[in-house]
Amino acid sequence: MATTVLDAPPNMAALFAKAALTARGRGGDLPDTRLARTGVTVDPANLAGYARVCRFPLGNALPATYPHMLTFPLQMALMSDRAFPLALPGLVHVRNRIDVVRPVAATESLDLEVWAERFATHRSGATVDLCASVSAGGGEVWRSRSTYLARSAKAPAGAPDSDVTVEVGELGSPVATWRIPDDAGRRYAAVSGDVNPIHLSGLTAKAFGFKRAIAHGMWVKARVLAAVGNRLPEAFTVDVGFRKPLFLPSTVTLSTAATGGGWDAAVRNAKSGTEHVVATVRPS
């Protein structure tokens, strides 16, 4: 597997434009390619902005979801490349798992690497996993696996079945109510660089088949972790299933339950009870 090392993060807006222009006629298997960056340092101003938007307290360690911000542009570069078999416009983020091997200091120099694997069959189409690894001082400190669904697509013959299920136990009554404003997508895009049009406004979301703009799934995941952040172990796994789009604006509830040193959680619509996100947090 060939690894290409980039000197700078790719431009996300340019990647979205490229993906839209090259969406037609894709196919084949996953590319045998990895993208990497080395010696990456965190911008304190960006970290502070991210913490503010996601409700994390500022501290010495990075929030568990922050390294996703560093690796996501590399994943976007993979998915927008013409060799990637699935068209990026229309891909749905259905699951994300993060493993925090140890706390990552905001001042550490980080090496990033991303790749695609597990082209799988799903009842609604096909899924693919975008994987990321972050290392510091010669050892892995963080990893993630993001599963994306392409509706009506077909995986190669003999592909495995997709695994997108995240199950939580009984959660009881909500512990918090969040009123999500209509600019939540734009605020998160400003700190993350994820300028996917479905998150920015109702007008741009409608162009991709959504009735209103929808919240970034990784922002909702970050909000869940921020809510239980002072009760997390140093090393843990957080696995999230993205169930239904969270349209903006919305009022949602957070329900949690302690489970064997970890947590189960769900974010639901305050009126209908529709589940938007379910999450499990487990010590590792």
N, C-alpha and C positions, 0 to 999 in steps of 0.2 A: 504494500500500500504506500503510494507516494505521498509525501508531506510537503506542502508549500508554505513557507514562512513569510508572512506579510509584515511590512515595516510599520503600517498604520492601520487603524480600524477602517473597514470599508464604509463608504457613504451610504447610509440606509435609504435616504430618499432616492438616490440614483439606482439603488438595487431594486426598490419597488417598481420604479419606472421600467427598468430593464426586464423585470419579471413579467410585467403586463404586456410588453411588446413582443416577448418570445414565448407566450403561453401556449400557443397553438402548436400542434404537431409533436408534442413530447411523447416519450415512451422509452421502453427498454428497461434495463436493470439499474441499480444504484451505482453511482460512480465510485471507483476505487481510489478515493482522494481524501486527504486530510488537510485542513487548514490550521495554521498555528501563528501565534505571536509570542515573543519572548520579552522578558524584562518590562512587563506592563505595570505601571503604577497608577494608583487611584487618585483622581482629581478631588481634593477635599471639598471644593465648592459643589461639584456634582454630587458627591456623597451626601452633603448636607441637604441639597435640594431633594434628592431621592428619599432621604429619611423623613423630610418634612411632608412630602406627597404621600408616603406610605405609612406615616405615623410611627416610625421607628425612633427610639431615643438615640442620640449620638453617643458613641462609645469608642473604645479602642478597636473592637472587632467589627468586621463587616457584617451587615445583616445577611442571613442565610441566602436570600434571594438576590443579593447585589451582584455576585459573580456572574449570574445569568446576563446581567446588563453588559458585561465585558465580552462574553462569549457569543451572545446573540447576533451581533453583526457578522461574525465569521460564519455562523449557521445560515444567515440570510444569503451570504455570498455563495455558499454551496447550493442552496435551494433555487437561487435565481440564475445560476449557470445553466446554459443550454443543455449540458450533459445530464442534469437532474431530470428524472423521468416524469415527475408530477408538476403541474403548473402551480406556481405559488399563489396566484389569486384564487381564492376559494378554499385553500387549505384551512382546516379547522383544528385548532389546538385542543386535544381531548384529554390529555394526561401529562403531568409533569412530576417527575421524581427527582429530589435533590438529596444527596448524601453529604453532610458536613462531616468530614473526617476529623477535623479539629478546628477551633476558632482561627479565623484568618485575620491577622492584624491589618488595619487600614494602611499601614506604612510599608507592607511587604512588597517585594518585587515578585511578580507573578508570571508564570508561563501558561499559555492557553492553547488548547488543542480541541478541534471539533471534527466530527465525521458523521456519516449517515449509515444506518444498518437496519436490519430486520424489516424488510419489505414484506408486509403481511396482508392476509385476506381479512376483510371486515364485512359484516352483513350489509353495510351501506356502501361499500367500495373497497378501498385499500388504505393501509396505514404505513407510515414509515417513522422510524425513531431517529431523531437528531440528538447525538450524544456530545457531551462536553466534559473536559477534564481540566482542572486548574492545579498547578503544582507550585510549590515554593520551597527553596532550599533543597531541591533535588527530590522531593517527595510529594505525592498527591495529597491535596488538602481539601478538595471539593470536587464533586462530579454531579452530572445531571443527565436525565434522559427525558426528552420531550417527544411525545407521540402526536403526530398530525394525521388527520383523516382527509382523504381526497374522495369525495362522494362520486359514485358511479365509475371510479377508476378500477382497473384490474391489476392485481399483483401477478408476478410471473408464475407459471405453472409450478406446482409443488411448493408454493410459499406456505409458511406456517399460518395458523390462525392468530389474529390480532388479540392482544390482551390490554384492554383499556379500562377494566373494572377496578374501582376503588370502593371498598365497603366500609361503612362506619356502623357502630352500635347505637343503642338508645342514647339520645342526647338531652332529652328533657326540654325545659322552657328556655327561651332565648336569654342570653346574658347581656346582649347589647343590640341596639338598633342604630343602623347607619343610614343617613340620608345622603345619597350619592348624587352630586350635582351634574348638570349636563355637560360641564367642561372637564369632568374627571379624566376623560380620554386625552384631551389636549394637554392637561397638566402633566399626566404621566409621560406622554410622548415627548414633552419638553426636556425631561430628565433622562429618559431611556433611549431616545432616538427612534423608537418604534412608531413610525408615522404611517402605519397601515390606515388607509382611508376609512375603513369600517369603524374606527375608534374616534375619529376626529369631529364629525358633525353628522347630523341627520341627512343632509344633502349628499355627502360623499358616501355614507353608508347605504343609502337607497340605490346608488349606482351598482352596488354589489349584492342587492337582493335583501337587505335588512330594512325593517320599517323605521328604525332609529339607530343612532350610534350605539355601540356596545362597549362595555368596559373591557380593558385588557385583562385577560385571565391571570397573568402574572402579577398584576397590581392587586387583584382580589386575594391571591395567594399571599402576597406580602402583607396585606392588611390583617389576614388571619394570623400569620406568624407574629406580627407586631402586637396583636392582642394577647398572646400567650408568651411573649418573648422572655419575660422575667422568670418563667417557670420551665425553660428549656434546658436540657443537659448540654454539655460542651460538644459532644458528638451525637448526631441524630440523623434520622431519615424522615423527610416530609414528602408524602405522596399525595397528589391532588388529582381528582377527577373533575373535569370541567363539564358540567351536565347541560345546562341551558344558558343561552346568552343572557347577560345582565344588561338590559337596555337602560340608556341614560335619558333623563334622570330616573332614579328609582329609590325606593326605601326598602332596605333589606334588614334581616336579623342575623345575628351570629349566635349559634348554639355550640357549646363545648361540653366534653365529658372527659375526666381523667381516666386513663386506662393503663395500668401497669407501668408507671413511670413515664408515660407519654400522654397524648391527647387524641381524641376524635373531635372533628368540628364540621359544621355545615353552615353555609351562607344561603339563606332562602328569601324569596320575596315576602315582604311583610304582610301583604294582603292575600295572595294566592297560595303561599307556601311552596311555590315552585323552587326546586333546588338548583342553585347556580353552581355551587362548588361544594364538594365534600373532601375532607382532608384527614389523613392520619399522620401523627407525629410519634415516632418511636425512637428510644435511645439505641445507640449502636456501639 
